[in-house]
Amino acid sequence: MLSLQTLRFTRLAFATLLFAAATLAARAADNTCNLLTTAEIAAATGDPVLHTAGMSKDCIWSGDKGRVYITTRDASTWATAKAQFQQYGGSNMQPVSGVGDDAFFMGPGPTPTFYALKGAHFIILRVNVKGFSQAQNEAAMKALATSALGRL
């Protein structure tokens, strides 16, 4: 039979492990610049990253020809945001399969944007590279979103 002290230690160790796992997951979502690497961005845009700037929920990487912007949001606002896009810009929404739990492009236009939901968070991602076609922008956004969601 286990002693009371052993049971208490086991409970404390289990609680510590749960807290550590939750903290690591929260850090990935709270430090948005850690969701993508400069190598991933350079590969998707063909433009080496020269500058990175960010805060907890937003990050911007820029090079000579382009810029990548990402932000994270709580999934509790996903349904409302998506419904508003469907209502006011539905003809510009393009569903995307194979990325996260739900995803869509919003565009075309001067700032085509990729929205993707995974679990408790969603990301908003923009890729703007001089000379890229809409198809190239969408391919870059899809590749980067897949990488970022893998780190959420």
MDAnalysis code that builds the backbone (N, CA, C; Angstrom):
import MDAnalysis as mda
import numpy as np

u = mda.Universe.empty(456, n_residues=152, atom_resindex=np.repeat(np.arange(152), 3), trajectory=True)
u.add_TopologyAttr("name", ["N", "CA", "C"] * 152)
u.add_TopologyAttr("resid", np.arange(1, 153))
u.add_TopologyAttr("resname", ["MET", "LEU", "SER", "LEU", "GLN", "THR", "LEU", "ARG", "PHE", "THR", "ARG", "LEU", "ALA", "PHE", "ALA", "THR", "LEU", "LEU", "PHE", "ALA", "ALA", "ALA", "THR", "LEU", "ALA", "ALA", "ARG", "ALA", "ALA", "ASP", "ASN", "THR", "CYS", "ASN", "LEU", "LEU", "THR", "THR", "ALA", "GLU", "ILE", "ALA", "ALA", "ALA", "THR", "GLY", "ASP", "PRO", "VAL", "LEU", "HIS", "THR", "ALA", "GLY", "MET", "SER", "LYS", "ASP", "CYS", "ILE", "TRP", "SER", "GLY", "ASP", "LYS", "GLY", "ARG", "VAL", "TYR", "ILE", "THR", "THR", "ARG", "ASP", "ALA", "SER", "THR", "TRP", "ALA", "THR", "ALA", "LYS", "ALA", "GLN", "PHE", "GLN", "GLN", "TYR", "GLY", "GLY", "SER", "ASN", "MET", "GLN", "PRO", "VAL", "SER", "GLY", "VAL", "GLY", "ASP", "ASP", "ALA", "PHE", "PHE", "MET", "GLY", "PRO", "GLY", "PRO", "THR", "PRO", "THR", "PHE", "TYR", "ALA", "LEU", "LYS", "GLY", "ALA", "HIS", "PHE", "ILE", "ILE", "LEU", "ARG", "VAL", "ASN", "VAL", "LYS", "GLY", "PHE", "SER", "GLN", "ALA", "GLN", "ASN", "GLU", "ALA", "ALA", "MET", "LYS", "ALA", "LEU", "ALA", "THR", "SER", "ALA", "LEU", "GLY", "ARG", "LEU"])
u.atoms.positions = np.array([
    [0.842, -1.167, 0.000],
    [0.000, 0.000, 0.000],
    [0.897, 1.243, 0.000],
    [0.467, 2.273, -0.736],
    [1.228, 3.516, -0.818],
    [0.982, 4.362, 0.414],
    [2.038, 5.011, 0.844],
    [1.897, 5.889, 2.010],
    [1.203, 7.180, 1.610],
    [0.678, 7.884, 2.589],
    [0.017, 9.169, 2.350],
    [0.999, 10.156, 1.749],
    [2.233, 10.118, 2.198],
    [3.261, 11.016, 1.666],
    [3.536, 10.721, 0.188],
    [3.589, 9.466, -0.196],
    [3.814, 9.090, -1.588],
    [2.651, 9.540, -2.463],
    [1.428, 9.379, -1.980],
    [0.262, 9.831, -2.733],
    [0.289, 11.343, -2.932],
    [0.630, 12.077, -1.898],
    [0.705, 13.543, -2.012],
    [1.773, 13.956, -3.020],
    [2.930, 13.312, -2.944],
    [4.009, 13.627, -3.885],
    [3.578, 13.329, -5.317],
    [2.912, 12.187, -5.529],
    [2.450, 11.809, -6.866],
    [1.450, 12.838, -7.398],
    [0.514, 13.266, -6.562],
    [-0.459, 14.282, -6.980],
    [0.238, 15.591, -7.331],
    [1.191, 15.994, -6.500],
    [1.917, 17.241, -6.738],
    [2.714, 17.156, -8.038],
    [3.366, 16.037, -8.269],
    [4.143, 15.864, -9.499],
    [3.223, 15.903, -10.721],
    [2.075, 15.252, -10.645],
    [1.124, 15.243, -11.760],
    [0.598, 16.659, -12.020],
    [0.245, 17.375, -10.973],
    [-0.251, 18.747, -11.128],
    [0.826, 19.648, -11.729],
    [2.071, 19.445, -11.328],
    [3.178, 20.234, -11.869],
    [3.351, 19.968, -13.359],
    [3.270, 18.714, -13.759],
    [3.389, 18.366, -15.181],
    [2.249, 18.975, -16.002],
    [1.034, 18.931, -15.474],
    [-0.098, 19.540, -16.184],
    [0.094, 21.041, -16.335],
    [0.530, 21.690, -15.270],
    [0.756, 23.127, -15.320],
    [1.858, 23.467, -16.325],
    [2.930, 22.692, -16.330],
    [4.037, 22.948, -17.267],
    [3.579, 22.790, -18.708],
    [2.796, 21.772, -18.988],
    [2.294, 21.569, -20.353],
    [1.386, 22.715, -20.774],
    [0.516, 23.154, -19.886],
    [-0.378, 24.272, -20.202],
    [0.415, 25.554, -20.412],
    [1.451, 25.765, -19.616],
    [2.279, 26.963, -19.747],
    [3.006, 26.975, -21.081],
    [3.555, 25.839, -21.492],
    [4.238, 25.770, -22.789],
    [3.286, 26.041, -23.939],
    [2.093, 25.499, -23.880],
    [1.106, 25.749, -24.935],
    [0.719, 27.217, -24.969],
    [0.549, 27.832, -23.818],
    [0.183, 29.252, -23.773],
    [1.315, 30.120, -24.297],
    [2.562, 29.769, -23.988],
    [3.691, 30.561, -24.481],
    [3.761, 30.551, -25.998],
    [3.504, 29.412, -26.631],
    [3.545, 29.346, -28.090],
    [2.513, 30.290, -28.688],
    [1.319, 30.326, -28.097],
    [0.279, 31.203, -28.621],
    [0.538, 32.655, -28.251],
    [1.170, 32.906, -27.102],
    [1.392, 34.278, -26.650],
    [2.630, 34.920, -27.252],
    [3.576, 34.152, -27.755],
    [4.749, 34.717, -28.392],
    [4.668, 34.383, -29.881],
    [3.903, 35.188, -30.563],
    [3.555, 34.914, -31.950],
    [4.775, 34.821, -32.858],
    [5.842, 35.540, -32.558],
    [7.037, 35.483, -33.407],
    [7.678, 34.099, -33.397],
    [7.347, 33.266, -32.415],
    [7.881, 31.906, -32.367],
    [7.086, 30.924, -33.225],
    [5.985, 31.386, -33.834],
    [5.164, 30.478, -34.632],
    [5.762, 30.188, -36.003],
    [6.642, 31.057, -36.481],
    [7.290, 30.854, -37.779],
    [8.781, 31.116, -37.643],
    [9.571, 30.433, -38.460],
    [11.004, 30.703, -38.480],
    [11.329, 31.600, -39.671],
    [12.454, 32.277, -39.580],
    [12.866, 33.115, -40.707],
    [13.156, 32.259, -41.936],
    [13.614, 31.038, -41.722],
    [13.870, 30.132, -42.854],
    [12.565, 29.757, -43.556],
    [11.508, 29.493, -42.786],
    [10.211, 29.165, -43.382],
    [9.669, 30.348, -44.188],
    [9.822, 31.535, -43.650],
    [9.332, 32.730, -44.338],
    [10.129, 32.962, -45.616],
    [11.440, 32.851, -45.533],
    [12.277, 33.037, -46.723],
    [11.936, 32.002, -47.798],
    [11.681, 30.761, -47.391],
    [11.339, 29.718, -48.360],
    [9.988, 30.003, -49.028],
    [9.029, 30.507, -48.264],
    [7.693, 30.761, -48.808],
    [7.642, 32.010, -49.682],
    [8.488, 32.996, -49.364],
    [8.422, 34.274, -50.074],
    [9.544, 34.479, -51.076],
    [10.605, 33.678, -50.966],
    [11.771, 33.889, -51.818],
    [12.524, 35.151, -51.444],
    [12.316, 35.639, -50.240],
    [12.892, 36.900, -49.776],
    [13.446, 36.697, -48.370],
    [14.761, 36.786, -48.178],
    [15.318, 36.608, -46.836],
    [14.766, 37.652, -45.855],
    [14.530, 37.218, -44.633],
    [14.021, 38.113, -43.595],
    [15.159, 38.997, -43.098],
    [14.918, 40.314, -43.106],
    [15.909, 41.277, -42.628],
    [15.542, 41.863, -41.269],
    [14.235, 41.937, -40.989],
    [13.772, 42.544, -39.738],
    [12.595, 41.749, -39.192],
    [12.546, 41.646, -37.866],
    [11.418, 41.023, -37.179],
    [10.994, 41.966, -36.069],
    [9.694, 42.206, -35.966],
    [9.158, 43.049, -34.899],
    [7.866, 42.437, -34.418],
    [7.672, 42.432, -33.121],
    [6.436, 41.855, -32.630],
    [6.167, 42.148, -31.183],
    [4.936, 41.852, -30.831],
    [4.501, 41.893, -29.450],
    [3.900, 40.526, -29.167],
    [3.221, 40.365, -28.058],
    [2.771, 39.030, -27.664],
    [1.866, 38.356, -28.684],
    [0.948, 39.074, -29.292],
    [-0.032, 38.456, -30.187],
    [0.193, 38.777, -31.663],
    [1.168, 39.605, -31.993],
    [1.399, 40.037, -33.373],
    [2.877, 39.952, -33.716],
    [3.161, 39.647, -34.975],
    [4.546, 39.653, -35.423],
    [4.594, 40.024, -36.901],
    [5.629, 40.780, -37.263],
    [5.858, 41.169, -38.654],
    [7.305, 40.852, -38.994],
    [7.483, 40.155, -40.106],
    [8.802, 39.890, -40.653],
    [8.883, 40.621, -41.983],
    [10.003, 41.269, -42.258],
    [10.120, 41.961, -43.541],
    [11.480, 41.714, -44.158],
    [11.468, 41.760, -45.487],
    [12.680, 41.617, -46.280],
    [12.724, 42.737, -47.294],
    [13.541, 42.581, -48.311],
    [13.634, 43.612, -49.360],
    [12.370, 43.698, -50.208],
    [11.738, 42.545, -50.473],
    [10.597, 42.521, -51.390],
    [9.252, 42.295, -50.716],
    [9.253, 41.891, -49.464],
    [7.976, 41.509, -48.898],
    [7.871, 41.628, -47.404],
    [6.656, 41.317, -46.963],
    [6.342, 41.386, -45.541],
    [5.358, 40.274, -45.207],
    [5.547, 39.672, -44.038],
    [4.633, 38.663, -43.520],
    [4.143, 39.156, -42.167],
    [2.828, 39.097, -41.987],
    [2.206, 39.528, -40.734],
    [1.363, 38.378, -40.207],
    [1.458, 38.136, -38.894],
    [0.617, 37.109, -38.270],
    [0.150, 37.623, -36.917],
    [-1.058, 37.265, -36.580],
    [-1.589, 37.557, -35.255],
    [-2.367, 36.345, -34.778],
    [-2.456, 36.184, -33.481],
    [-3.239, 35.091, -32.906],
    [-4.420, 35.672, -32.144],
    [-5.495, 34.928, -32.156],
    [-6.703, 35.326, -31.445],
    [-7.295, 34.101, -30.752],
    [-8.084, 34.356, -29.743],
    [-8.781, 33.312, -29.020],
    [-9.887, 32.726, -29.900],
    [-10.013, 31.426, -29.912],
    [-10.987, 30.754, -30.777],
    [-12.427, 31.098, -30.431],
    [-12.671, 31.642, -29.252],
    [-14.049, 31.967, -28.871],
    [-14.662, 33.028, -29.784],
    [-13.837, 33.776, -30.522],
    [-14.358, 34.808, -31.425],
    [-14.417, 34.336, -32.882],
    [-13.988, 33.099, -33.150],
    [-13.926, 32.583, -34.520],
    [-15.287, 32.591, -35.210],
    [-16.293, 32.022, -34.583],
    [-17.604, 31.894, -35.230],
    [-18.187, 33.262, -35.572],
    [-18.053, 34.224, -34.667],
    [-18.575, 35.567, -34.921],
    [-17.825, 36.234, -36.064],
    [-16.507, 36.150, -36.044],
    [-15.708, 36.762, -37.111],
    [-16.032, 36.141, -38.459],
    [-16.110, 34.816, -38.510],
    [-16.390, 34.136, -39.772],
    [-17.789, 34.498, -40.280],
    [-18.761, 34.569, -39.400],
    [-20.130, 34.935, -39.795],
    [-20.169, 36.348, -40.377],
    [-19.414, 37.265, -39.779],
    [-19.379, 38.632, -40.305],
    [-18.747, 38.668, -41.687],
    [-17.675, 37.922, -41.880],
    [-17.050, 37.867, -43.204],
    [-18.020, 37.278, -44.228],
    [-18.750, 36.239, -43.843],
    [-19.712, 35.634, -44.760],
    [-20.820, 36.620, -45.119],
    [-21.250, 37.402, -44.136],
    [-22.325, 38.347, -44.363],
    [-21.889, 39.511, -45.244],
    [-20.713, 40.062, -44.980],
    [-20.301, 41.292, -45.658],
    [-19.323, 41.091, -46.814],
    [-18.680, 39.970, -46.870],
    [-17.712, 39.765, -47.951],
    [-17.698, 38.344, -48.451],
    [-18.834, 37.676, -48.332],
    [-18.921, 36.253, -48.649],
    [-18.410, 35.873, -50.020],
    [-18.588, 36.762, -51.000],
    [-18.131, 36.415, -52.347],
    [-16.607, 36.383, -52.441],
    [-15.923, 36.994, -51.475],
    [-14.459, 36.999, -51.462],
    [-13.872, 35.917, -50.566],
    [-14.725, 35.154, -49.873],
    [-14.253, 34.071, -49.007],
    [-14.036, 32.807, -49.817],
    [-12.864, 32.216, -49.643],
    [-12.541, 30.966, -50.323],
    [-12.155, 29.933, -49.271],
    [-13.000, 28.934, -49.018],
    [-12.661, 27.906, -48.038],
    [-11.367, 27.189, -48.423],
    [-10.615, 26.797, -47.423],
    [-9.349, 26.087, -47.640],
    [-9.393, 24.808, -46.819],
    [-9.133, 23.688, -47.448],
    [-9.118, 22.416, -46.726],
    [-7.687, 22.010, -46.405],
    [-7.562, 21.154, -45.399],
    [-6.261, 20.606, -45.059],
    [-5.392, 21.488, -44.178],
    [-5.959, 22.588, -43.674],
    [-5.203, 23.475, -42.783],
    [-6.017, 23.689, -41.514],
    [-5.520, 23.201, -40.386],
    [-6.195, 23.397, -39.114],
    [-7.582, 22.767, -39.086],
    [-8.414, 23.277, -38.167],
    [-9.773, 22.786, -38.011],
    [-10.738, 23.457, -38.988],
    [-10.408, 24.660, -39.419],
    [-11.216, 25.427, -40.359],
    [-10.317, 26.530, -40.894],
    [-10.444, 26.863, -42.175],
    [-9.588, 27.904, -42.747],
    [-10.224, 28.485, -43.991],
    [-9.892, 29.739, -44.274],
    [-10.352, 30.378, -45.500],
    [-9.449, 31.547, -45.869],
    [-9.414, 31.836, -47.166],
    [-8.769, 33.043, -47.679],
    [-9.830, 34.122, -47.768],
    [-9.440, 35.337, -47.516],
    [-10.301, 36.488, -47.743],
    [-9.557, 37.379, -48.723],
    [-10.091, 37.538, -49.891],
    [-9.436, 38.327, -50.919],
    [-10.184, 38.114, -52.207],
    [-9.782, 38.554, -53.321],
    [-8.544, 39.300, -53.562],
    [-8.695, 40.745, -53.116],
    [-7.683, 41.497, -53.360],
    [-7.680, 42.893, -52.977],
    [-6.285, 43.295, -52.594],
    [-6.150, 44.484, -52.043],
    [-4.810, 44.955, -51.710],
    [-4.168, 44.193, -50.554],
    [-4.980, 43.578, -49.693],
    [-4.426, 42.824, -48.566],
    [-5.139, 41.483, -48.412],
    [-4.882, 40.536, -49.321],
    [-5.486, 39.217, -49.149],
    [-5.022, 38.621, -47.820],
    [-5.935, 37.955, -47.145],
    [-5.676, 37.493, -45.787],
    [-6.117, 36.046, -45.632],
    [-5.368, 35.303, -44.820],
    [-5.648, 33.899, -44.544],
    [-6.058, 33.774, -43.086],
    [-7.166, 33.110, -42.836],
    [-7.662, 32.875, -41.482],
    [-7.687, 31.376, -41.253],
    [-7.151, 30.935, -40.119],
    [-7.130, 29.495, -39.835],
    [-7.326, 29.253, -38.347],
    [-8.202, 28.321, -38.038],
    [-8.549, 27.943, -36.676],
    [-7.909, 26.611, -36.336],
    [-7.347, 26.530, -35.124],
    [-6.879, 25.241, -34.613],
    [-7.046, 25.251, -33.099],
    [-7.890, 24.366, -32.628],
    [-8.086, 24.244, -31.183],
    [-8.582, 25.533, -30.553],
    [-7.850, 26.027, -29.578],
    [-8.271, 27.182, -28.787],
    [-7.854, 28.523, -29.377],
    [-7.211, 28.513, -30.555],
    [-6.728, 29.757, -31.159],
    [-6.988, 29.785, -32.658],
    [-6.966, 30.980, -33.203],
    [-6.904, 31.098, -34.649],
    [-5.880, 32.142, -35.017],
    [-5.393, 32.034, -36.250],
    [-4.396, 32.978, -36.734],
    [-4.976, 33.780, -37.896],
    [-4.451, 34.972, -38.032],
    [-4.723, 35.829, -39.177],
    [-3.361, 36.081, -39.796],
    [-3.225, 35.782, -41.079],
    [-1.922, 35.818, -41.732],
    [-2.018, 36.577, -43.051],
    [-1.060, 37.467, -43.263],
    [-0.957, 38.184, -44.544],
    [0.459, 38.026, -45.073],
    [0.544, 37.794, -46.377],
    [1.838, 37.742, -47.056],
    [1.748, 38.708, -48.229],
    [2.636, 39.671, -48.265],
    [2.683, 40.631, -49.369],
    [4.100, 40.649, -49.920],
    [4.253, 40.140, -51.125],
    [5.560, 40.095, -51.776],
    [5.432, 40.767, -53.134],
    [6.282, 41.761, -53.385],
    [6.257, 42.451, -54.682],
    [6.461, 41.436, -55.798],
    [5.574, 41.491, -56.795],
    [5.690, 40.609, -57.940],
    [4.960, 39.282, -57.799],
    [4.439, 38.969, -56.607],
    [3.703, 37.718, -56.431],
    [2.306, 37.843, -57.023],
    [1.855, 36.796, -57.679],
    [0.478, 36.716, -58.138],
    [-0.407, 36.342, -56.945],
    [-1.705, 36.411, -57.159],
    [-2.634, 35.998, -56.103],
    [-2.395, 34.537, -55.727],
    [-2.178, 33.688, -56.724],
    [-1.942, 32.261, -56.468],
    [-0.655, 32.051, -55.658],
    [0.388, 32.818, -55.961],
    [1.641, 32.698, -55.201],
    [1.446, 33.163, -53.756],
    [0.718, 34.266, -53.574],
    [0.432, 34.742, -52.218],
    [-0.346, 33.697, -51.436],
    [-1.366, 33.123, -52.058],
    [-2.176, 32.117, -51.378],
    [-1.357, 30.880, -51.029],
    [-0.489, 30.445, -51.922],
    [0.365, 29.284, -51.642],
    [1.309, 29.574, -50.478],
    [1.884, 30.774, -50.455],
    [2.775, 31.154, -49.360],
    [2.015, 31.216, -48.043],
    [0.807, 31.801, -48.067],
    [0.010, 31.892, -46.833],
    [-0.380, 30.513, -46.324],
    [-0.763, 29.625, -47.226],
    [-1.161, 28.276, -46.810],
    [0.015, 27.524, -46.199],
    [1.176, 27.622, -46.815],
    [2.377, 26.941, -46.275],
    [2.750, 27.496, -44.906],
    [2.742, 28.820, -44.779],
    [3.114, 29.425, -43.498],
    [2.069, 29.161, -42.423],
    [0.799, 29.171, -42.785],
    [-0.253, 28.880, -41.813],
    [-0.121, 27.461, -41.290],
    [0.178, 26.520, -42.177],
    [0.358, 25.131, -41.767],
    [1.497, 25.018, -40.754],
    [2.600, 25.714, -41.008],
    [3.728, 25.698, -40.073],
    [3.347, 26.324, -38.734],
    [2.704, 27.492, -38.784],
    [2.340, 28.205, -37.560],
    [1.361, 27.403, -36.716],
    [0.357, 26.821, -37.363],
    [-0.626, 26.035, -36.608],
    [0.001, 24.813, -35.958],
    [1.039, 24.285, -36.559],
    [1.744, 23.160, -35.975],
    [2.441, 23.501, -34.670],
    [2.618, 24.788, -34.413],
    [3.290, 25.236, -33.184],
    [2.322, 25.794, -32.149],
    [1.061, 25.847, -32.490],
    [0.077, 26.339, -31.518],
    [-0.233, 25.279, -30.490],
])
